[in-house]
Amino acid sequence: MVLDIIKSRRSIRRFLDTPIPPEILQELLEAAQWAPSGSNNQPWAFVVVQEPASVRKVKMFSPGLGGVPAALLIVCSDHSREDTTAIMDVSMAAQNVMLVATDKGLGSCVVRSHNPKALQTLLELPADVVPELIVALGYAVKPARNPGRRPIEELVHWEQYGGQPGEQ
Ligand SMILES: Cc1cc2nc3c(=O)[nH]c(=O)nc-3n(C[C@H](O)[C@H](O)[C@H](O)COP(=O)(O)O)c2cc1C
């Protein structure tokens, strides 16, 4: 069930050496490809980094990236396309990837803490293509602790802000 996958996804920051099978990687990329985007503009580009030396280099410029993932998906906005919704679009693509990864038994972690300028140079990205998020991917050393969420009653408002369920 999709909700079970959503709830069981955890941010993983320690990975085994085990590589990701190419057919699974392909499915993760299709999950990104099929994310919704404003007006279907698809203002994104995805860079797969798997070479161990390249993963290490990306890590040097990404203080928020934990462990040594088997693969990195660098999720970029592409400002050469209509881009008013680009940040939202790439976020949805990243989430799609992580949910399919969870379904396939892979760990993942989305990382914002990186140096975009350094990654642009390292990955030879055109000026319009900006790395927004890194999705770290690999098999987890061990399951992550569930950090929990705020209670649903605190987040959800019925009909108007502060409204309780069943109130008119
Ligand atoms: C926009 C965004 C940026 C994040 N950046 C980082 C990061 O730089 N490094 C990291 O280890 N985790 C990062 N995370 C993961 C969060 O820390 C994590 O989702 C949160 O603690 C909840 O844990 P869970 O994903 O296991 O439910 C980021 C998450 C989001 C949504």
The ligand as a Tripos MOL2 file, in Angstrom:
@<TRIPOS>MOLECULE
LIG
   31    33     1     0     0
SMALL
NO_CHARGES

@<TRIPOS>ATOM
      1 C1         14.3080   19.9430    1.9110 C.3       1 LIG1
      2 C2         15.0280   18.9290    2.7610 C.ar      1 LIG1
      3 C3         16.3760   19.0580    2.9760 C.ar      1 LIG1
      4 C4         17.0590   18.0920    3.7290 C.ar      1 LIG1
      5 N1         18.4180   18.1930    3.8420 N.ar      1 LIG1
      6 C5         19.0880   17.2420    4.5260 C.ar      1 LIG1
      7 C6         20.5110   17.3080    4.5960 C.ar      1 LIG1
      8 O1         21.1600   18.2080    4.0650 O.2       1 LIG1
      9 N2         21.1500   16.3010    5.2610 N.ar      1 LIG1
     10 C7         20.4450   15.2480    5.8450 C.ar      1 LIG1
     11 O2         21.0920   14.3590    6.4130 O.2       1 LIG1
     12 N3         19.0970   15.1860    5.8080 N.ar      1 LIG1
     13 C8         18.4050   16.1400    5.1540 C.ar      1 LIG1
     14 N4         17.0390   16.0600    5.0560 N.ar      1 LIG1
     15 C9         16.3220   14.9310    5.6780 C.3       1 LIG1
     16 C10        15.5810   15.3520    6.9630 C.3       1 LIG1
     17 O3         16.5180   15.5890    7.9810 O.3       1 LIG1
     18 C11        14.5880   14.2270    7.3470 C.3       1 LIG1
     19 O4         13.6260   14.0840    6.3240 O.3       1 LIG1
     20 C12        13.8670   14.4990    8.6720 C.3       1 LIG1
     21 O5         14.7740   14.5310    9.7440 O.3       1 LIG1
     22 C13        12.8010   13.4470    8.9750 C.3       1 LIG1
     23 O6         13.3680   12.1540    9.0150 O.3       1 LIG1
     24 P1         12.8170   11.0020    8.0450 P.3       1 LIG1
     25 O7         13.1060   11.4560    6.6310 O.co2     1 LIG1
     26 O8         13.5760    9.7680    8.4140 O.co2     1 LIG1
     27 O9         11.3460   10.8620    8.2850 O.co2     1 LIG1
     28 C14        16.3470   17.0100    4.3250 C.ar      1 LIG1
     29 C15        14.9660   16.9050    4.1100 C.ar      1 LIG1
     30 C16        14.3210   17.8320    3.3300 C.ar      1 LIG1
     31 C17        12.8310   17.6810    3.0830 C.3       1 LIG1
@<TRIPOS>BOND
     1     1     2 1
     2     2     3 ar
     3     2    30 ar
     4     3     4 ar
     5     4     5 ar
     6     4    28 ar
     7     5     6 ar
     8     6     7 ar
     9     6    13 1
    10     7     8 2
    11     7     9 ar
    12     9    10 ar
    13    10    11 2
    14    10    12 ar
    15    12    13 ar
    16    13    14 ar
    17    14    15 1
    18    14    28 ar
    19    15    16 1
    20    16    17 1
    21    16    18 1
    22    18    19 1
    23    18    20 1
    24    20    21 1
    25    20    22 1
    26    22    23 1
    27    23    24 1
    28    24    25 2
    29    24    26 1
    30    24    27 1
    31    28    29 ar
    32    29    30 ar
    33    30    31 1
@<TRIPOS>SUBSTRUCTURE
     1 LIG1         1 GROUP 0 **** ****
